[in-house]
Amino acid sequence: MINANLNPELVSETRAERFTHVDTMKAIGIVLVVVGHSPGLNPFIKHVIYSFHMPLFFFISGLLLTEIKLALSYRAYFFALWKGLAVPYLFFFVLSYLYWLPTHDMAASAAKYVGVSWQESLMGVLVGNGDALFVNVVLWFFTCLFATSLIFFAARKYFSAAFLLVALNGLGFIFTLLYDRSWPRLPWGLDNAVVAIAFYSTGYFFRGYQKATLDSVSNTGAGVLAFLMLAAVAFLANINGDVDLNTLRFGSHRALFFLSAYLGIFALLYFSIVLPAMRVFRWLSQNTIIIFPTHLLMFSVFTGISVVVFGFPRDFKESSFIWTLLFPAAALLSSYPASVFIRRFFPFVIGKGRTYHALPKDIHSIEFGNLPGTR
């Protein structure tokens, strides 16, 4: 049952206050994800993108976590997460697996899969971390966000937002300093979640201050702050090097990981304040749940067509910077028919279809972890 004493300011937020800049952040974020996977991407640009793009999505997830959702029972919240994260995770895993089976030995990376049985690849859905999900590695985010959301939900029942902000960021920072890549990976992104939940808790804490932030800064001021922060991110990324939250790589100077991530997140926040609301941003924001798990499949399809139909060499993607631009552009354009198809024939993937009267209407917005999916 929903608590009648909820903060009325949180409950009565207008869509403009709550969603305009967040939609822009999500839209730019998903473009960065697609570009970050583009073949032949300049290493420096990749380092800049990876230094904050996945922490950004966990931050936004926490930012969109409402008090109404936190007032749910454990059972109701678990069901909402199952519907919003586990169902699309399973759907896109099956789709990826059925594509991977007949095509994996034709890929440029076919040598990696020599001796890998169909059973081993299928078991990845149960393990649910990036190492096991090689049929579509980006699916790690679904399981990690599921674990992160559930853990934070339970912790928030007992601790204040301020305490969780400090404790979880402290825990995540210590983990990044001590983590050894020889440690065994945990299932369903539980090891990633130790770090991800820090950004999630910060997003949730910042939720109460975002309106004041929007009101206190002019467009010019926001633009200057965004530029300065992004310049700092580029400087730090050049120093820290290779970062990847999925594989738990935190760079050559691990103490810089959290600093770079937060500078990147707030640079994008201020940049999103400057930009006007646009339909393309809204569309990208609403369809992130589709773009995120399908863009690598589209990359593979484009490569297969180029090699099999047009006779390109398997490593053609590395031959010219033009492919670095064309692949993400083609994947984003292809996401439109993919979105139309999924919304028409598989609406349950994005939380549409049957209405579950046992849950408040608002809870159906917990799609893709309160964030990158649709609302």
N, C-alpha and C positions, 0 to 999 in steps of 0.2 A: 504494500500500500504506500502511496506517495505521501510524504510528510507534509502536512498542511502548514507547517511553520517555516517552509523554505524561504530563503531570501527572495522577496518579491522582485528585486532588481534583476536577479539572475533569471528568474522564471519569465519575466516580461521583457527580456531583451528584444529589441527589434532586429529583423533580419539584416538591415543595413549595418547596424552596429556590430552584429555578430559575424556576418558572413562575407562582406565585400572584400576586405583586405585578406581574409583567410583564403577565399577562393583564389585570389591572385597568387598568394604564396603557394598553394597546392598546385596551381597550374604551372607556375615556373618550376616548382620542385619536380613535377613529373617530367617536364621537358629535360631537366638536368639529369634525371635518372636515365632517360632514353639516350641522350647525348653521351652520358658517361659510359654506356656500353657500346658506343659506336666504334667500329673497327678503325684502327690507325689513328686514334685520338692522340693528340700531343700529350706526352706524359705530364707536363706541368699543368695543363688544363685539367687533366684527369685528377691530379692530386688536389687541385682547388675544389673541384666538384665533390670528390669523395670526402673531403675534410668536413663537410657539413650536410650533404643532401639527405642521408638517411637519418641522422639525428633530427633534422628538420621535421620529418614525417612523424617521428615519435613525439616531438614537441607539439605539433599541431593536434595530434591525437589527444594529448592531455589538455590542450587548450579548449577542445570541444567537448570535454567531459563535463556534463551538467550535474547539478545537485539532484535533479530528478532521477538521473540514472544511478547516482550513488545511493539514493534512498531505496533502491530495489532490494529484494531478498537475494541471497546468493544464488538460489535456483533460477530466479528470473533473469539475473544478470548473466549467468552462465549460458542460459538459453539464448539470450540476445547476442552474446559473443559467438555462440555456435552458429546462429543464423547469419550473422554479419561477417564472420571470418572463416569458420571451419567449412561451411557449405561452399563458398567460392573457392577456398583452398582445395577441397576435394574435387570440385568440378574442373578447375584448371590443371590439377595434377593429372586427372584422367585424360584430359585433352592433350596435355604435353606428353604423357606416356604413350598414347596411341600414335602420336606423331614421331616420337623418339624411336620406337621399335623398328619401323622399316627404314629409317633414315640415318640412324646414328653411325653406321659403318660407312656412310658416304661422305661424312663431314670431314673438314680439314683436321679435326681433332679426333678422328676415328681411332687412332692408336691408343688413346686413353681408355677406350672401352673394350679393348681386346680381352676376352675372357670374362667379361661382365655378363652375367646371365639375366634373363628377363625377370627372374624372381628377385634378384638383388636390386635391380632398378625399381621394381614394384614396391619392395620393402621400404624404400625411401619415404613413402607417404606416412609410414608409422614413426620413423625416426624423426623426420620433420626438421632437420637442420640443413644448412647450406651444403655441407659435405655429402650428405646422403641424397639431396634433391638435385642430382646432376641432370635429370631429365628437363628441369627448368629451375635453375638455381635461385631465381628471384623469389620463388615461393617461400623461402625462409622467412620473409617479412611477415607473412600471414601468421605462421605459428609463433614467431617471436612476439608479435603484437598481441596475440591471444594470451600468451603467458604473461606478458607485461601488464596488460589491462586487468587481468584477473588478480594478479598479485597486488597491484596498486589498489584495486577495489577493496580487497580484504584489509590491506594496511590502513586505508583511509577510515575504516570503521573504528579504528582504535587510536589513530594519531592525527595531529593537526597537519594542515597543509604546509605550514612553516617548518615543522619538525621533519616531515618527509622530504621537503626540499633540501634541507641541510644533510640529513642522514643518507638519503639515496644518492645525492651527488657526491658525498664523501665516499660512500661505498663504491660507486662507479669509478671514481678517480683512483682509488687504491687498487681496484681490480685492473685498470689499464696499466698501472705501474708494475704489478706483480705477475700478470698473466704470462704463462709459459706455453708456447705453442705445442709443447710435448704433452700437455694435459689432454686427457680424453674429452671429446666434445659431448655435450649433454643433449638429450632429445628435446625437440620442440622449442629450440631457441632459448633454453633456460640460461645458458651461459651468456648469450648475446643480451638477454633481458637484464642482466646485472648492470650493464651499461645503458641500455635503452631506457630503462625505467627512470634513470636520472633526468633525461630530457623530457620524458613523459611527466614527471613530477613538476619540473620547471614550467612546462606548458600549462599544467593545471593551476599552479600557483599564480602565474602571470595572468590567467583568465580574469582575476579580480581587478587587475590594473590596466588591462588593455584599453578600456574606454578612456581612462585618464591619460594614457599615453597618446592616444589618438587626438585628444582635445588639447594636449599641451605642446604639440609640435606642429609647426607649419610645414607646408610641402617643401619649401626651400630647405628648412632645417632638416627634415627627414631625408631629403636627397643628399645633403652634405654628409649626414651621419652614415647613410648607406654606402656612399663612396669611400669614406674613410675606413669603415669597417671592412668592406670588401678588399680594399688595398692591404689592410692588415692580414686578412685571410690569405691573400696571394703571397705575401711575404712569409707568413708562417708555414704555408703549404710547401713553399719552395725549400724551407729548412727541414720540415718534418718528413716529407716524401710520401711513400706509399701508405695509405690508410684505407681500411675496408672493414666496416662494422660486421659484415657478414662473416668474414674469415678471421675476425678478431685481430686485425692488424692495426696498430695504433701509431705507426710511424717510427722513425729512428730516434725521435725525442718525444717520448710518450707523454711527458708532462704538458706538451703543447696541444694534445688532442682535444681536451675539453675547451680550452681557450679558443682554438680555431673553430670548433663546432658552434660555440655560442656566438662568436663574432659573425659567422656565416648566417646563422639563424636570424639574428637581429638585423643584420645588413639586409636580408631579404624582407624582413618585416617592415623596415622603414622604406625600402624601395617599393613595396607593395602599397604603402600609404600614398606614395606619390602618384602611382599609376591610376588612371581612371578605371572604373568598372567596365569590363568589356565582355561581350557575349562569348568570345573565344575562351577567355579565362574561365567563365562560368561553365562552359561545356567541358573543358579539360578537367576542371575540378570535379564535376559530376561523374566523369568517366574514368577517373584514375584507377578505380577498381578493375577496369577492363584493360586499360593501357598498360598498367604495371605488369601483369602476368603474361601478356600476349606479345609484347614488343620483341622479346628475344626469339620467340617462335617466328615472328615475321622476318626478323633478320635472317634466320635459318632458311626460310622459304625463299627470300630474295637471293641468297647465296646459291641455293640449289638450282633455281631457275637459271641463274647466270652461268653456272658450271655445266649443267646438263643440257639446257636448251641452246645457250649461246656459245658454249665451248670455252668459257673463261677458265684460266688456271685457278686451282683451288685457293691460292693465296692472293687472288687479284685484289681483295679488299685492302691489302696493305700497300698496294702499288701507287696509290694516289690519294691526296687529301680530299678529292671530290667525293669519294665513297664515304668518308667521315661525315660529310654533309648530307649526302643522298640517303643513306640508310636511316638515320633518325627521322628525316623529313618524310620518307616513304612510310615508315612505321606509324608515324603520327597521323598521316593521311589515311592509312589503311584502318586505323582504329575507328574511323567513323562508320564504315559498313559493318565492322565487327561489333560495334556498339548497337547498331540497329538490329543486327541479327540476334544478338544475345538478349536484348530487351524484348524482342518479339517472340522468340522461341524458348528462352531459358530465363524468364524474369526472376526466378527464385535466386539466381546468382547475385543479383543486386538488391535482394530483399523485397522484391515486389511479388504480387500474386496474392496468395491466401492471407487473410487477416487473422491474427492470433488475438482474440479478444481478452485473453488472460493478461496481456501486457498493455501498458499505456501506449497510446499512439506514438508518443515521442520516442519510445524505445526502438522503433523501427529505423531510427536514424543511426543506430550503432552499426553502420555498414563500413567494413574495412576499418574497424577500430576507431569509430567516431570521426574519422577523418577523410582519407583520400577518396572514399567512395562517393556514393550519391547521398542526397538527403531527400 
